């Protein structure tokens, strides 16, 4: 299933005269400041565009969620710089109007054990005038993006720990609602929820009820996190800052960081194997399900961009799949051995493995293969002679 609003984005762009303007690679590329001496602009048109951006950001465009929320704060008295930033966000939409959310069907067996994963983050005192912090989170259910938010916190936090703690509170509330909804809808045998945070002091405050000496000022409403953790309704886990994919929802980030976050939250890592049937993998980080009679999807951990570790994981799981495919399978009409013919990793987060049957036990890629020599350095155990990027 694909969700997009390309037609509506195109209408907004034409309506505001942006169709001939140069596109922008990031929703916000200038800081938003509140200068009382700066020239004001007409607020009705500004409010109209903000409303359109907020509608898009809440439905199919999580990439502009922070921009829409931050720009809407100046609805009552927008300045010239805010107006230019608003038009910049429209220029970004003009260049990415075909962006879409993709949801893939999964095997019914996977519905018995559902996993919900969330990234929770906060920008401490990011608002210059009120010094309030901002909460940002993204939530995946069964590997697909289902919820996201960028919102100013209602109370002022006096430390980064408190800001992250309050952000986790908002995230847990949404995660628990999603868990209850999935329980009623799908009736799974088990459903787990994991929340990742990049602030270790906030994690200690949640997981260690004794560490309250310097946290008595935190509102009691936020301490229900501890209760949920003790009940094992949610699990909390540390996540390094460079892998915190909710970071772009709390503040303006550089272009490369923004692209990394968007790629990570919009798709999970997948291997798509063509012309293969009824295979399994014993590597615990990955799970298989058949998308059709001729296509198998292997889902694994999302990783930050292309990396040596990701390549090694993919190659390990592909080798395991090929090994399992060489054995007779239950209720299968074939008993054929396979070898890897080619790999395509041109699409971020996705690999396409093309395989072919052989008459004898294959070597995955022989040294005299005509594919060249590009990835011998990736794995001595399984040399890859060619990878098309």
C-alpha positions as CSV (number, residue, x, y, z in Angstrom):
1,X,0.0,0.0,0.0
2,X,1.3,3.4,-1.0
3,X,0.2,6.7,0.6
4,X,1.0,10.0,-1.0
5,X,-0.6,13.4,-1.7
6,X,1.3,14.5,-4.8
7,X,-1.7,16.1,-6.3
8,X,-2.5,18.2,-3.2
9,X,1.2,19.2,-2.9
10,X,1.1,20.3,-6.6
11,X,-2.0,22.3,-6.0
12,X,-0.5,24.1,-3.0
13,X,2.7,24.9,-5.0
14,X,0.7,26.3,-7.9
15,X,-1.7,28.2,-5.6
16,X,1.2,30.1,-4.0
17,X,3.3,30.6,-7.1
18,X,6.2,28.3,-6.3
19,X,6.1,26.1,-9.4
20,X,8.8,28.1,-11.2
21,X,11.0,28.7,-8.2
22,X,14.2,26.8,-7.5
23,X,13.6,23.8,-5.2
24,X,15.1,23.4,-1.7
25,X,16.8,20.3,-0.3
26,X,15.6,20.6,3.3
27,X,12.3,22.0,4.8
28,X,14.0,24.7,6.9
29,X,17.4,26.1,6.0
30,X,17.4,29.3,8.1
31,X,17.0,29.8,11.8
32,X,13.6,31.0,13.1
33,X,14.1,34.1,15.3
34,X,11.6,36.5,16.8
35,X,12.9,40.0,16.2
36,X,10.4,42.7,17.3
37,X,12.1,45.3,15.1
38,X,11.7,43.2,11.9
39,X,9.0,44.0,9.4
40,X,5.7,42.2,9.8
41,X,3.8,40.5,6.9
42,X,0.1,39.9,6.3
43,X,-0.9,37.1,8.7
44,X,-4.0,35.6,7.0
45,X,-2.0,34.2,4.0
46,X,0.7,33.0,6.4
47,X,-1.8,31.2,8.5
48,X,-3.4,29.6,5.5
49,X,-0.1,28.1,4.3
50,X,0.7,27.0,7.8
51,X,-2.6,25.1,8.0
52,X,-1.9,23.4,4.7
53,X,1.6,22.3,5.9
54,X,0.2,21.0,9.1
55,X,-2.4,19.0,7.3
56,X,0.3,17.4,5.1
57,X,2.7,16.8,8.0
58,X,0.0,15.0,10.0
59,X,-1.0,12.6,7.2
60,X,1.7,11.6,4.7
61,X,4.7,13.9,5.1
62,X,6.5,13.3,8.4
63,X,9.6,15.0,6.8
64,X,8.0,18.4,7.2
65,X,6.6,17.8,10.7
66,X,9.1,19.9,12.6
67,X,9.0,22.7,10.0
68,X,5.2,22.9,10.0
69,X,5.1,23.0,13.8
70,X,7.9,25.6,14.2
71,X,6.5,27.9,11.6
72,X,3.0,27.8,13.0
73,X,4.3,29.4,16.3
74,X,4.4,32.7,14.5
75,X,0.9,32.7,13.1
76,X,-0.3,35.7,15.1
77,X,2.5,38.1,14.0
78,X,4.8,36.6,11.3
79,X,7.8,38.6,10.2
80,X,9.5,38.8,6.8
81,X,12.0,36.1,7.7
82,X,9.3,33.7,8.8
83,X,7.5,34.3,5.5
84,X,10.7,33.5,3.5
85,X,11.2,30.4,5.6
86,X,7.6,29.4,4.9
87,X,8.1,29.8,1.2
88,X,11.3,27.7,1.5
89,X,9.3,24.8,2.9
90,X,6.9,25.1,-0.1
91,X,10.0,24.9,-2.3
92,X,11.1,21.8,-0.6
93,X,7.6,20.3,-1.1
94,X,7.8,21.3,-4.8
95,X,11.0,19.3,-5.2
96,X,9.7,16.2,-3.3
97,X,6.0,16.2,-4.2
98,X,6.2,12.5,-5.2
99,X,7.5,11.4,-1.8
100,X,5.4,8.6,-0.4
101,X,4.9,6.2,2.5
102,X,5.1,2.5,1.5
103,X,3.4,-0.3,3.6
104,X,4.0,-3.9,2.6
105,X,1.8,-6.9,3.4
106,X,3.3,-9.4,5.8
107,X,2.7,-13.1,6.4
108,X,-0.1,-14.0,8.8
109,X,2.3,-15.9,11.0
110,X,4.1,-12.7,11.8
111,X,0.9,-11.2,13.1
112,X,1.1,-13.6,16.1
113,X,4.1,-11.8,17.5
114,X,3.9,-8.0,16.9
115,X,6.6,-5.6,17.8
116,X,6.3,-1.8,18.2
117,X,9.5,0.3,18.2
118,X,9.7,4.0,19.0
119,X,12.5,6.7,19.0
120,X,12.0,9.4,21.5
121,X,14.0,12.6,21.6
122,X,13.9,16.2,23.0
123,X,15.7,19.5,22.2
124,X,16.4,21.1,25.6
125,X,15.4,24.8,25.8
126,X,15.2,25.0,22.0
127,X,12.7,27.9,22.0
128,X,14.7,31.1,22.4
129,X,11.9,33.3,23.8
130,X,10.1,31.0,26.2
131,X,13.0,28.5,26.7
132,X,10.7,25.6,26.4
133,X,11.9,22.2,25.1
134,X,10.5,20.3,22.1
135,X,9.4,16.7,22.0
136,X,9.9,14.5,18.9
137,X,9.1,10.8,18.4
138,X,8.6,8.3,15.6
139,X,6.9,5.0,16.1
140,X,7.0,1.8,13.9
141,X,4.7,-1.1,14.2
142,X,5.8,-4.3,12.4
143,X,8.5,-2.4,10.7
144,X,6.2,0.3,9.2
145,X,5.9,4.0,10.2
146,X,2.6,4.5,12.0
147,X,3.0,7.7,14.2
148,X,5.2,10.7,14.5
149,X,5.1,14.0,16.3
150,X,7.0,17.3,16.9
151,X,5.5,19.4,19.7
152,X,6.6,22.0,22.1
153,X,6.5,20.8,25.7
154,X,3.8,22.4,27.9
155,X,6.1,23.0,30.8
156,X,9.6,24.4,31.0
157,X,12.3,21.7,31.7
158,X,15.2,22.8,33.8
159,X,17.6,20.1,32.6
160,X,18.2,17.9,29.6
161,X,17.2,14.9,31.7
162,X,13.8,16.4,32.5
163,X,13.2,17.4,28.8
164,X,14.0,13.8,27.7
165,X,11.9,12.4,30.5
166,X,8.9,14.4,29.5
167,X,9.4,13.5,25.8
168,X,9.5,9.8,26.8
169,X,6.2,10.3,28.6
170,X,4.5,11.6,25.5
171,X,6.0,8.7,23.5
172,X,4.9,6.0,26.0
173,X,1.3,7.3,25.9
174,X,1.2,7.0,22.1
175,X,2.9,3.6,22.2
176,X,0.4,2.2,24.7
177,X,-2.5,3.4,22.7
178,X,-1.1,1.7,19.6
179,X,-0.5,-1.5,21.5
180,X,-4.1,-1.6,22.8
181,X,-5.4,-0.9,19.3
182,X,-3.4,-3.7,17.7
183,X,-4.5,-6.1,20.5
184,X,-8.2,-5.4,19.7
185,X,-7.7,-5.4,15.9
186,X,-5.3,-8.4,15.4
187,X,-5.5,-10.4,18.7
188,X,-1.8,-11.4,18.6
189,X,-0.2,-13.9,21.0
190,X,2.4,-11.4,22.1
191,X,3.0,-7.8,21.5
192,X,6.2,-6.1,22.6
193,X,7.1,-2.4,22.7
194,X,10.6,-0.9,22.8
195,X,11.4,2.8,23.2
196,X,14.9,4.1,22.3
197,X,16.4,7.2,23.9
198,X,19.8,8.9,23.6
199,X,19.9,10.4,27.1
200,X,21.4,8.0,29.7
201,X,20.5,10.0,32.8
202,X,16.9,10.0,31.8
203,X,17.1,6.2,31.3
204,X,18.6,5.8,34.7
205,X,15.8,7.9,36.2
206,X,13.2,5.6,34.5
207,X,14.9,2.2,35.3
208,X,16.2,3.0,38.8
209,X,13.5,4.3,41.1
210,X,16.1,5.1,43.8
211,X,17.7,7.9,41.8
212,X,15.2,10.6,42.7
213,X,17.3,12.9,44.9
214,X,17.7,15.5,42.2
215,X,14.4,14.8,40.3
216,X,11.8,15.7,42.9
217,X,10.8,18.7,40.8
218,X,9.6,16.6,37.9
219,X,5.8,16.5,37.8
220,X,4.3,13.3,39.2
221,X,2.3,12.7,35.9
222,X,5.6,11.9,34.2
223,X,6.6,9.2,36.7
224,X,4.1,6.7,35.3
225,X,7.0,5.8,33.0
226,X,8.5,3.8,35.9
227,X,5.3,2.0,36.5
228,X,5.0,0.9,32.9
229,X,8.6,-0.2,32.9
230,X,8.1,-2.3,36.0
231,X,5.0,-3.9,34.5
232,X,7.1,-4.7,31.4
233,X,4.5,-3.0,29.2
234,X,7.4,-1.1,27.5
235,X,11.1,-1.7,27.4
236,X,13.5,1.2,27.4
237,X,16.8,1.1,25.5
238,X,19.8,3.4,25.0
239,X,20.3,4.6,21.5
240,X,23.4,6.6,20.4
241,X,22.8,10.1,19.2
242,X,24.0,9.4,15.7
243,X,21.3,6.7,15.4
244,X,18.5,8.8,17.0
245,X,16.2,9.1,14.0
246,X,13.7,11.4,15.8
247,X,16.4,14.0,16.0
248,X,15.1,16.0,13.0
249,X,11.7,16.4,14.8
250,X,13.2,18.4,17.6
251,X,15.4,21.0,15.9
252,X,16.9,22.0,12.6
253,X,19.6,19.5,11.5
254,X,22.1,19.5,8.7
255,X,21.2,18.1,5.3
256,X,23.0,14.8,5.7
257,X,21.5,14.2,9.1
258,X,18.1,15.0,7.8
259,X,18.4,12.6,4.9
260,X,19.6,9.9,7.2
261,X,16.6,10.3,9.6
262,X,14.1,10.3,6.7
263,X,15.5,7.2,5.0
264,X,15.6,5.4,8.4
265,X,12.0,6.1,9.5
266,X,10.3,5.7,6.1
267,X,11.6,2.2,5.3
268,X,13.0,-0.8,7.1
269,X,15.9,-2.7,5.8
270,X,14.8,-5.4,3.4
271,X,16.2,-8.1,1.2
272,X,14.0,-8.9,-1.8
273,X,14.9,-12.3,-3.4
274,X,13.4,-13.2,-6.7
275,X,12.6,-16.7,-8.0
276,X,12.9,-18.3,-4.6
277,X,10.3,-20.2,-2.5
278,X,10.0,-21.4,1.1
279,X,13.3,-20.4,2.5
280,X,14.4,-19.7,6.0
281,X,17.2,-17.9,7.8
282,X,18.7,-18.8,11.2
283,X,20.3,-15.4,11.8
284,X,18.3,-13.9,14.7
285,X,18.4,-10.3,13.5
286,X,16.4,-11.2,10.4
287,X,13.0,-12.7,9.6
288,X,11.6,-14.0,6.4
289,X,8.1,-13.9,4.9
290,X,7.0,-14.6,1.4
291,X,5.5,-11.7,-0.5
292,X,4.4,-13.8,-3.4
293,X,5.2,-17.1,-5.1
294,X,8.3,-15.6,-6.7
295,X,9.4,-13.0,-4.2
296,X,10.7,-13.3,-0.6
297,X,11.2,-10.4,1.7
298,X,13.8,-10.6,4.5
299,X,13.5,-7.9,7.1
300,X,16.3,-6.9,9.3
301,X,17.5,-4.0,11.5
302,X,17.4,-0.6,10.0
303,X,20.9,0.9,9.7
304,X,22.2,4.4,9.2
305,X,22.9,4.7,5.5
306,X,25.3,2.3,3.7
307,X,27.9,0.8,6.0
308,X,30.4,-2.0,6.1
309,X,28.5,-3.7,9.0
310,X,25.2,-3.6,7.1
311,X,26.9,-5.1,4.0
312,X,28.3,-7.9,6.1
313,X,24.9,-8.6,7.8
314,X,23.2,-8.7,4.4
315,X,25.7,-11.0,2.9
316,X,25.6,-13.3,5.9
317,X,21.9,-13.7,5.7
318,X,21.9,-14.2,2.0
319,X,24.5,-16.9,2.4
320,X,22.4,-18.6,5.0
321,X,19.3,-18.4,2.7
322,X,21.2,-19.9,-0.2
323,X,22.5,-22.7,2.1
324,X,18.9,-23.5,3.3
325,X,17.6,-23.4,-0.3
326,X,20.0,-26.2,-1.3
327,X,18.1,-28.6,1.0
328,X,14.8,-30.3,0.3
329,X,11.9,-28.2,1.8
330,X,8.7,-29.5,3.3
331,X,5.7,-29.3,0.9
332,X,8.0,-28.1,-1.9
333,X,8.1,-29.5,-5.4
334,X,11.7,-28.6,-6.0
335,X,15.0,-29.9,-4.7
336,X,17.4,-27.6,-6.4
337,X,20.6,-25.9,-5.4
338,X,21.1,-22.2,-6.1
339,X,23.9,-19.7,-6.5
340,X,24.0,-16.0,-6.3
341,X,24.0,-14.5,-9.8
342,X,24.0,-10.8,-9.0
343,X,23.3,-8.2,-6.2
344,X,21.8,-4.8,-6.6
345,X,22.1,-2.3,-3.7
346,X,21.3,0.8,-5.6
347,X,18.3,1.6,-3.4
348,X,19.0,2.7,0.2
349,X,17.8,0.2,2.7
350,X,17.0,-2.5,0.2
351,X,18.9,-5.3,-1.6
352,X,17.7,-7.3,-4.6
353,X,19.3,-10.7,-4.8
354,X,19.1,-12.5,-8.2
355,X,19.8,-16.3,-8.0
356,X,19.8,-19.1,-10.5
357,X,19.7,-23.0,-10.1
358,X,22.8,-25.0,-10.6
359,X,23.4,-28.7,-11.1
360,X,26.1,-29.1,-8.4
361,X,27.0,-27.6,-5.0
362,X,27.7,-24.0,-6.0
363,X,30.4,-21.6,-5.0
364,X,28.6,-18.3,-4.3
365,X,30.9,-16.3,-6.6
366,X,34.0,-17.8,-8.1
367,X,37.3,-16.0,-8.4
368,X,37.1,-16.2,-12.2
369,X,33.7,-14.6,-12.4
370,X,33.3,-11.9,-15.0
371,X,31.6,-9.4,-12.5
372,X,34.9,-7.7,-11.7
373,X,36.4,-7.2,-8.2
374,X,34.7,-4.6,-6.0
375,X,33.8,-6.1,-2.6
376,X,36.5,-8.6,-1.8
377,X,37.3,-6.4,1.2
378,X,33.8,-6.8,2.7
379,X,34.1,-10.4,3.9
380,X,37.0,-12.8,3.5
381,X,34.5,-15.6,4.3
382,X,32.2,-14.7,1.4
383,X,34.0,-12.6,-1.2
384,X,31.6,-10.6,-3.4
385,X,33.1,-9.9,-6.8
386,X,30.5,-7.4,-7.9
387,X,27.9,-5.2,-6.3
388,X,26.0,-2.7,-8.5
389,X,25.6,0.6,-6.6
